Amino acid sequence: MTTEQIDAHIHDIIEQNSVEELELSFSAKTESGKPLSLNTLPESMQIMMREARERAIKAGSLRSKSRIGQLDGEAEDDENDINSDLDDTDEEAEDGEGGEEIEHIILCLYDKVTRTKNKWKCVLKDGIMLVNGRDYLFHRATGDFEW
């Protein structure tokens, strides 16, 4: 395909999608876990959902369902990607690393850190920490560490 043909094809797809009625897709389940379809809802609810979708598309917070297909060749096979084996979970069970639960963790910003030989002094701010199963929220904290 030439670039002119690709541009014409993209233009045709955009025109078709702008003329077609907007499709509404949602996912909902009953209390028992069975999926609900839009047709099972009352008519007033269906109208309300369609209007909300149209308003969201006009406001720009939601895109219409128009997607342009891949035109530069066949779809790639993710199976043979470089480093795709890094996502495998088979080795995690064998290694034994990473399987333990985190007992204590601190998530915060550091304000100041000083080091003298193997002693570290930290001033931490605006954080949360999990210690012995309890969460603590703090504005400012200091810590002394030895490595």
C-alpha positions in Angstrom: 0.0 0.0 0.0 1.1 3.5 -0.7 0.9 6.3 1.8 -1.9 7.8 -0.1 -3.9 4.5 0.0 -3.2 4.2 3.7 -4.4 7.8 4.3 -7.5 7.2 2.3 -8.2 4.0 4.2 -7.8 5.8 7.6 -10.0 8.6 6.4 -12.7 6.1 5.4 -12.6 4.4 8.8 -12.9 7.7 10.6 -15.8 8.7 8.4 -17.6 5.4 9.0 -17.2 5.5 12.7 -18.4 9.1 13.0 -21.5 8.3 11.0 -22.4 5.0 12.8 -24.4 5.0 15.9 -22.3 5.0 19.0 -22.2 1.5 20.6 -22.3 1.2 24.3 -20.3 -1.4 26.1 -20.2 -1.9 29.9 -19.6 -4.8 32.2 -21.8 -5.6 35.2 -22.5 -8.8 37.1 -25.3 -10.0 39.3 -24.8 -10.9 42.9 -24.3 -14.5 41.9 -21.5 -13.5 39.4 -23.4 -13.9 36.2 -22.8 -11.2 33.6 -25.6 -8.7 32.8 -26.2 -7.4 29.3 -27.4 -3.9 28.4 -30.7 -5.3 27.1 -31.7 -6.7 30.5 -31.7 -3.2 32.0 -34.9 -1.1 32.1 -35.3 1.2 29.0 -34.8 4.3 31.1 -31.5 3.0 32.4 -30.4 2.2 28.9 -31.2 5.7 27.6 -29.4 7.2 30.6 -26.3 5.2 29.9 -26.2 6.1 26.2 -26.7 9.8 27.0 -23.9 9.7 29.6 -21.5 8.0 27.1 -22.4 10.6 24.4 -21.7 13.5 26.9 -18.4 11.9 27.9 -17.3 11.5 24.3 -18.2 15.2 23.5 -16.3 16.3 26.6 -13.3 14.4 25.5 -13.0 12.2 28.6 -14.0 9.1 26.6 -13.1 8.1 23.1 -15.5 6.5 20.7 -14.9 2.9 20.0 -13.0 3.7 16.8 -9.7 1.9 16.5 -7.6 1.8 13.4 -6.3 -1.7 12.7 -2.6 -2.5 12.2 -1.6 -1.8 8.7 2.2 -2.4 8.8 2.2 -6.2 8.6 1.0 -9.2 10.6 0.4 -9.0 14.3 3.5 -9.8 16.4 3.8 -12.9 18.5 4.5 -11.8 22.1 5.7 -15.3 22.9 9.1 -14.7 21.3 9.8 -11.2 22.6 13.2 -10.5 24.2 13.2 -11.1 27.9 9.6 -12.5 27.8 10.8 -15.2 30.1 11.2 -12.6 32.9 7.5 -12.7 33.4 7.3 -16.4 34.0 6.2 -17.3 37.5 7.6 -20.9 37.4 10.9 -19.9 38.8 9.5 -17.9 41.7 8.1 -20.9 43.4 11.5 -22.8 43.0 13.7 -19.9 44.2 11.9 -19.3 47.5 12.8 -15.6 47.2 10.0 -13.0 47.2 7.6 -15.5 48.7 7.9 -14.1 52.2 5.5 -11.5 53.4 6.6 -8.0 54.0 6.3 -7.3 57.8 7.5 -3.7 57.9 7.5 -1.1 55.1 7.8 2.7 54.9 6.6 4.7 52.0 7.5 8.4 52.2 9.6 11.3 51.0 13.1 11.9 52.4 14.0 15.4 53.5 17.6 14.9 54.6 20.1 12.0 54.7 23.5 12.1 56.4 26.0 9.3 56.7 29.0 8.7 59.0 30.9 5.5 58.3 28.2 2.8 58.8 25.6 5.0 60.5 22.8 6.7 58.5 20.5 9.4 59.8 17.4 10.2 57.8 14.7 12.8 58.1 11.5 11.5 56.5 8.3 13.4 55.7 4.7 12.9 54.6 4.6 9.1 54.7 2.9 5.9 55.8 4.5 2.9 57.4 3.3 -0.6 58.1 4.9 -2.0 61.3 3.7 -5.2 63.0 0.5 -5.2 61.0 -0.5 -1.6 61.9 -0.5 1.4 59.6 0.9 4.7 60.8 0.6 8.0 58.9 3.2 10.6 59.7 4.1 14.2 58.7 7.7 14.1 59.9 9.9 11.2 61.2 13.6 10.6 62.0 15.5 7.4 61.7 18.9 6.1 62.7 20.3 3.1 60.9 23.5 1.0 61.1 24.6 -1.2 58.3 
